[in-house]
């Protein structure tokens, strides 16, 4: 099975060979839980998201990726931050792509649907903020969620 491996500031990380604009989405429900996925390619917990396709806007990509990965329909409400640290490299073992981080993190509100796993998510669930710190995830994903939960305003980095 193809894997995703995240490197941060590591001397043995592969050199980046691509830069792909992507989105992550922080979707909350009426009680403030956050929609989380457990990725199939690295078994880490993460926010839903993925690459922005040609011909679609940033919000369209966010809504599409969320629905594809979780079965949840959402409405985009804002932006939480931008993340483009060149020290964060994501290696995709299926094709040797070594991608430099480039992610726009949007906020959204739940509209409809039930959490449903997909090819990209082995598990989908609503997580109360108090439980998120217990979930295993990459440091970059934890940083995005922490910025949102601490209300530190829009993060640019």
LOKESE-310623 format. One record per residue (C-alpha): residue in three letters; residue number from 0; x, y negated, z. Coordinates in nm, 4 decimals, always signed. Each point is the difference from the previous one (the first is absolute). Example, Ala and Ser with C-alpha at 12.3 -4.5 7.8 and 13.67 -1.06 7.14 Angstrom:
2
<rec marpa="Ala" mimi="0" px="+1.2300" py="+0.4500" pz="+0.7800"/>
<rec marpa="Ser" mimi="1" px="+0.1370" py="-0.3440" pz="-0.0660"/>
END
This chain:
157
<rec marpa="Unk" mimi="0" px="+0.0000" py="+0.0000" pz="+0.0000"/>
<rec marpa="Unk" mimi="1" px="+0.1212" py="-0.3493" pz="-0.0840"/>
<rec marpa="Unk" mimi="2" px="+0.1045" py="-0.2055" pz="+0.2997"/>
<rec marpa="Unk" mimi="3" px="+0.0267" py="-0.3651" pz="+0.0928"/>
<rec marpa="Unk" mimi="4" px="+0.3037" py="-0.0891" pz="+0.2094"/>
<rec marpa="Unk" mimi="5" px="+0.0346" py="-0.3446" pz="+0.1578"/>
<rec marpa="Unk" mimi="6" px="+0.3451" py="-0.1450" pz="+0.0647"/>
<rec marpa="Unk" mimi="7" px="+0.0658" py="-0.3175" pz="+0.1962"/>
<rec marpa="Unk" mimi="8" px="+0.3400" py="-0.1638" pz="+0.0055"/>
<rec marpa="Unk" mimi="9" px="+0.1666" py="+0.3386" pz="-0.0442"/>
<rec marpa="Unk" mimi="10" px="+0.3390" py="+0.0281" pz="-0.1754"/>
<rec marpa="Unk" mimi="11" px="-0.0968" py="+0.3342" pz="-0.1609"/>
<rec marpa="Unk" mimi="12" px="-0.3244" py="-0.1384" pz="-0.1479"/>
<rec marpa="Unk" mimi="13" px="-0.0249" py="+0.0192" pz="-0.3772"/>
<rec marpa="Unk" mimi="14" px="+0.0350" py="-0.3255" pz="-0.1948"/>
<rec marpa="Unk" mimi="15" px="-0.3352" py="-0.1474" pz="-0.0976"/>
<rec marpa="Unk" mimi="16" px="-0.0940" py="+0.0602" pz="-0.3638"/>
<rec marpa="Unk" mimi="17" px="-0.3521" py="-0.1487" pz="+0.0025"/>
<rec marpa="Unk" mimi="18" px="-0.2150" py="-0.2681" pz="+0.1539"/>
<rec marpa="Unk" mimi="19" px="-0.3748" py="+0.0678" pz="-0.0050"/>
<rec marpa="Unk" mimi="20" px="-0.2548" py="-0.2452" pz="+0.1422"/>
<rec marpa="Unk" mimi="21" px="-0.2241" py="+0.1878" pz="+0.2405"/>
<rec marpa="Unk" mimi="22" px="-0.2675" py="-0.0584" pz="+0.2610"/>
<rec marpa="Unk" mimi="23" px="-0.0809" py="+0.1341" pz="+0.3443"/>
<rec marpa="Unk" mimi="24" px="-0.3387" py="-0.0606" pz="+0.1539"/>
<rec marpa="Unk" mimi="25" px="-0.0921" py="-0.0514" pz="+0.3657"/>
<rec marpa="Unk" mimi="26" px="-0.3685" py="+0.0985" pz="+0.0090"/>
<rec marpa="Unk" mimi="27" px="-0.1904" py="-0.0444" pz="+0.3227"/>
<rec marpa="Unk" mimi="28" px="-0.3430" py="+0.1239" pz="+0.1000"/>
<rec marpa="Unk" mimi="29" px="-0.2583" py="-0.1651" pz="+0.2273"/>
<rec marpa="Unk" mimi="30" px="+0.1805" py="+0.1095" pz="+0.3194"/>
<rec marpa="Unk" mimi="31" px="+0.3465" py="-0.1094" pz="-0.1161"/>
<rec marpa="Unk" mimi="32" px="+0.1423" py="+0.3409" pz="-0.0883"/>
<rec marpa="Unk" mimi="33" px="+0.2488" py="+0.0091" pz="-0.2893"/>
<rec marpa="Unk" mimi="34" px="-0.0285" py="+0.2466" pz="-0.2873"/>
<rec marpa="Unk" mimi="35" px="+0.3117" py="+0.2201" pz="-0.0141"/>
<rec marpa="Unk" mimi="36" px="+0.1143" py="+0.2742" pz="-0.2353"/>
<rec marpa="Unk" mimi="37" px="+0.2438" py="+0.2826" pz="+0.0567"/>
<rec marpa="Unk" mimi="38" px="+0.2024" py="+0.0117" pz="-0.3211"/>
<rec marpa="Unk" mimi="39" px="+0.0459" py="+0.3279" pz="-0.1854"/>
<rec marpa="Unk" mimi="40" px="+0.3479" py="-0.0924" pz="-0.1315"/>
<rec marpa="Unk" mimi="41" px="+0.1723" py="-0.0611" pz="+0.3368"/>
<rec marpa="Unk" mimi="42" px="-0.2582" py="+0.0919" pz="+0.2688"/>
<rec marpa="Unk" mimi="43" px="+0.0217" py="-0.3509" pz="+0.1508"/>
<rec marpa="Unk" mimi="44" px="-0.2981" py="-0.2111" pz="+0.0966"/>
<rec marpa="Unk" mimi="45" px="-0.0476" py="-0.3137" pz="-0.2090"/>
<rec marpa="Unk" mimi="46" px="-0.2416" py="-0.2622" pz="-0.1187"/>
<rec marpa="Unk" mimi="47" px="-0.1690" py="+0.0842" pz="-0.3302"/>
<rec marpa="Unk" mimi="48" px="+0.1594" py="-0.1562" pz="-0.3039"/>
<rec marpa="Unk" mimi="49" px="+0.2034" py="+0.0392" pz="-0.3139"/>
<rec marpa="Unk" mimi="50" px="+0.1244" py="-0.1588" pz="-0.3194"/>
<rec marpa="Unk" mimi="51" px="-0.1813" py="-0.2819" pz="-0.1746"/>
<rec marpa="Unk" mimi="52" px="-0.0903" py="+0.1128" pz="-0.3527"/>
<rec marpa="Unk" mimi="53" px="+0.0321" py="-0.2183" pz="-0.3079"/>
<rec marpa="Unk" mimi="54" px="-0.3268" py="-0.1803" pz="-0.0651"/>
<rec marpa="Unk" mimi="55" px="-0.1223" py="-0.0107" pz="+0.3593"/>
<rec marpa="Unk" mimi="56" px="+0.0182" py="-0.2677" pz="+0.2656"/>
<rec marpa="Unk" mimi="57" px="+0.1540" py="+0.0470" pz="+0.3431"/>
<rec marpa="Unk" mimi="58" px="-0.3427" py="+0.0334" pz="+0.1700"/>
<rec marpa="Unk" mimi="59" px="-0.1213" py="+0.2412" pz="-0.2705"/>
<rec marpa="Unk" mimi="60" px="+0.3056" py="+0.2211" pz="+0.0577"/>
<rec marpa="Unk" mimi="61" px="-0.0586" py="-0.0061" pz="+0.3754"/>
<rec marpa="Unk" mimi="62" px="-0.3661" py="+0.1023" pz="-0.0308"/>
<rec marpa="Unk" mimi="63" px="+0.0812" py="+0.2710" pz="-0.2597"/>
<rec marpa="Unk" mimi="64" px="+0.2889" py="+0.1502" pz="+0.1980"/>
<rec marpa="Unk" mimi="65" px="-0.2050" py="+0.0030" pz="+0.3204"/>
<rec marpa="Unk" mimi="66" px="-0.2908" py="+0.1789" pz="-0.1661"/>
<rec marpa="Unk" mimi="67" px="+0.2305" py="+0.2516" pz="-0.1750"/>
<rec marpa="Unk" mimi="68" px="+0.1928" py="+0.0884" pz="+0.3155"/>
<rec marpa="Unk" mimi="69" px="-0.2739" py="-0.0177" pz="+0.2632"/>
<rec marpa="Unk" mimi="70" px="-0.3521" py="+0.0113" pz="-0.1478"/>
<rec marpa="Unk" mimi="71" px="-0.0650" py="-0.3375" pz="+0.1650"/>
<rec marpa="Unk" mimi="72" px="-0.1320" py="-0.3054" pz="-0.1814"/>
<rec marpa="Unk" mimi="73" px="+0.1282" py="-0.3283" pz="+0.1389"/>
<rec marpa="Unk" mimi="74" px="-0.0196" py="-0.3737" pz="-0.0523"/>
<rec marpa="Unk" mimi="75" px="+0.3266" py="-0.1964" pz="-0.0012"/>
<rec marpa="Unk" mimi="76" px="-0.0025" py="-0.2808" pz="+0.2581"/>
<rec marpa="Unk" mimi="77" px="+0.3542" py="-0.1397" pz="-0.0011"/>
<rec marpa="Unk" mimi="78" px="+0.3721" py="+0.0576" pz="+0.0037"/>
<rec marpa="Unk" mimi="79" px="+0.2073" py="+0.1149" pz="+0.2946"/>
<rec marpa="Unk" mimi="80" px="+0.3470" py="-0.0188" pz="-0.1500"/>
<rec marpa="Unk" mimi="81" px="+0.2505" py="+0.0625" pz="-0.2745"/>
<rec marpa="Unk" mimi="82" px="+0.2816" py="+0.2516" pz="+0.0330"/>
<rec marpa="Unk" mimi="83" px="+0.2921" py="+0.0068" pz="-0.2428"/>
<rec marpa="Unk" mimi="84" px="+0.3092" py="+0.0996" pz="+0.1969"/>
<rec marpa="Unk" mimi="85" px="+0.2708" py="+0.1218" pz="-0.2446"/>
<rec marpa="Unk" mimi="86" px="+0.1470" py="+0.2109" pz="+0.2842"/>
<rec marpa="Unk" mimi="87" px="-0.3145" py="+0.2193" pz="-0.0110"/>
<rec marpa="Unk" mimi="88" px="+0.0296" py="+0.2567" pz="-0.2807"/>
<rec marpa="Unk" mimi="89" px="-0.2689" py="+0.2584" pz="-0.0730"/>
<rec marpa="Unk" mimi="90" px="+0.1220" py="+0.3111" pz="-0.1820"/>
<rec marpa="Unk" mimi="91" px="-0.2522" py="+0.2098" pz="-0.1927"/>
<rec marpa="Unk" mimi="92" px="+0.1542" py="+0.3444" pz="-0.0469"/>
<rec marpa="Unk" mimi="93" px="-0.2375" py="+0.0928" pz="-0.2856"/>
<rec marpa="Unk" mimi="94" px="+0.1716" py="-0.2343" pz="-0.2453"/>
<rec marpa="Unk" mimi="95" px="+0.3010" py="-0.1542" pz="+0.1768"/>
<rec marpa="Unk" mimi="96" px="-0.1596" py="-0.3421" pz="+0.0229"/>
<rec marpa="Unk" mimi="97" px="+0.1660" py="-0.2066" pz="+0.2731"/>
<rec marpa="Unk" mimi="98" px="-0.2368" py="-0.2890" pz="+0.0570"/>
<rec marpa="Unk" mimi="99" px="+0.0803" py="-0.3227" pz="+0.1821"/>
<rec marpa="Unk" mimi="100" px="-0.2793" py="-0.0879" pz="+0.2424"/>
<rec marpa="Unk" mimi="101" px="-0.2522" py="-0.2488" pz="-0.1409"/>
<rec marpa="Unk" mimi="102" px="-0.3336" py="+0.0045" pz="+0.1789"/>
<rec marpa="Unk" mimi="103" px="-0.2821" py="-0.2452" pz="+0.0535"/>
<rec marpa="Unk" mimi="104" px="-0.2021" py="+0.0875" pz="+0.3088"/>
<rec marpa="Unk" mimi="105" px="-0.3651" py="-0.1010" pz="-0.0187"/>
<rec marpa="Unk" mimi="106" px="-0.2737" py="+0.0094" pz="+0.2608"/>
<rec marpa="Unk" mimi="107" px="-0.3416" py="+0.1470" pz="-0.0729"/>
<rec marpa="Unk" mimi="108" px="-0.3332" py="+0.0861" pz="+0.1533"/>
<rec marpa="Unk" mimi="109" px="-0.1694" py="+0.3397" pz="-0.0226"/>
<rec marpa="Unk" mimi="110" px="-0.3016" py="+0.0095" pz="-0.2320"/>
<rec marpa="Unk" mimi="111" px="-0.0981" py="+0.3638" pz="-0.0596"/>
<rec marpa="Unk" mimi="112" px="+0.1147" py="+0.3592" pz="-0.0172"/>
<rec marpa="Unk" mimi="113" px="+0.1403" py="+0.2708" pz="+0.2235"/>
<rec marpa="Unk" mimi="114" px="+0.3709" py="+0.0651" pz="+0.0611"/>
<rec marpa="Unk" mimi="115" px="+0.0900" py="+0.2639" pz="-0.2597"/>
<rec marpa="Unk" mimi="116" px="+0.3486" py="+0.1419" pz="-0.0729"/>
<rec marpa="Unk" mimi="117" px="+0.1393" py="-0.0039" pz="-0.3549"/>
<rec marpa="Unk" mimi="118" px="+0.3048" py="+0.1258" pz="-0.1908"/>
<rec marpa="Unk" mimi="119" px="+0.1966" py="-0.2815" pz="+0.1670"/>
<rec marpa="Unk" mimi="120" px="-0.1465" py="+0.0242" pz="+0.3514"/>
<rec marpa="Unk" mimi="121" px="-0.0209" py="+0.3237" pz="+0.1968"/>
<rec marpa="Unk" mimi="122" px="-0.1960" py="-0.1738" pz="+0.2781"/>
<rec marpa="Unk" mimi="123" px="-0.2019" py="-0.3230" pz="+0.0204"/>
<rec marpa="Unk" mimi="124" px="-0.1340" py="-0.1471" pz="+0.3210"/>
<rec marpa="Unk" mimi="125" px="-0.0959" py="-0.3130" pz="+0.1871"/>
<rec marpa="Unk" mimi="126" px="+0.2578" py="-0.0693" pz="+0.2719"/>
<rec marpa="Unk" mimi="127" px="-0.0524" py="-0.2328" pz="+0.2940"/>
<rec marpa="Unk" mimi="128" px="+0.2913" py="-0.2476" pz="+0.0248"/>
<rec marpa="Unk" mimi="129" px="+0.1006" py="+0.1541" pz="+0.3346"/>
<rec marpa="Unk" mimi="130" px="+0.0605" py="+0.3383" pz="-0.1704"/>
<rec marpa="Unk" mimi="131" px="+0.1967" py="-0.1282" pz="-0.2996"/>
<rec marpa="Unk" mimi="132" px="+0.3258" py="-0.0219" pz="+0.1944"/>
<rec marpa="Unk" mimi="133" px="-0.0172" py="+0.3787" pz="+0.0541"/>
<rec marpa="Unk" mimi="134" px="-0.0222" py="+0.0793" pz="-0.3731"/>
<rec marpa="Unk" mimi="135" px="+0.3181" py="+0.1031" pz="-0.1837"/>
<rec marpa="Unk" mimi="136" px="+0.0755" py="-0.2492" pz="-0.2768"/>
<rec marpa="Unk" mimi="137" px="+0.2850" py="-0.1700" pz="-0.1805"/>
<rec marpa="Unk" mimi="138" px="+0.1447" py="-0.3095" pz="+0.1691"/>
<rec marpa="Unk" mimi="139" px="-0.1163" py="-0.2257" pz="-0.2865"/>
<rec marpa="Unk" mimi="140" px="-0.3613" py="+0.1134" pz="+0.0381"/>
<rec marpa="Unk" mimi="141" px="+0.0140" py="-0.0450" pz="+0.3772"/>
<rec marpa="Unk" mimi="142" px="+0.1384" py="-0.3511" pz="-0.0535"/>
<rec marpa="Unk" mimi="143" px="-0.2920" py="-0.0918" pz="-0.2286"/>
<rec marpa="Unk" mimi="144" px="-0.2576" py="+0.1258" pz="+0.2478"/>
<rec marpa="Unk" mimi="145" px="+0.1768" py="-0.1633" pz="+0.2960"/>
<rec marpa="Unk" mimi="146" px="+0.0046" py="-0.3368" pz="-0.1773"/>
<rec marpa="Unk" mimi="147" px="-0.3743" py="+0.0325" pz="-0.0585"/>
<rec marpa="Unk" mimi="148" px="-0.0850" py="+0.1165" pz="+0.3528"/>
<rec marpa="Unk" mimi="149" px="+0.2087" py="-0.2682" pz="+0.1727"/>
<rec marpa="Unk" mimi="150" px="-0.1629" py="-0.2736" pz="-0.2085"/>
<rec marpa="Unk" mimi="151" px="+0.3376" py="-0.1372" pz="-0.0949"/>
<rec marpa="Unk" mimi="152" px="-0.1510" py="-0.1681" pz="-0.3062"/>
<rec marpa="Unk" mimi="153" px="+0.0953" py="+0.0691" pz="-0.3569"/>
<rec marpa="Unk" mimi="154" px="+0.3351" py="+0.1746" pz="-0.0087"/>
<rec marpa="Unk" mimi="155" px="+0.2328" py="-0.0675" pz="-0.2910"/>
<rec marpa="Unk" mimi="156" px="+0.3089" py="+0.2119" pz="-0.0326"/>
END
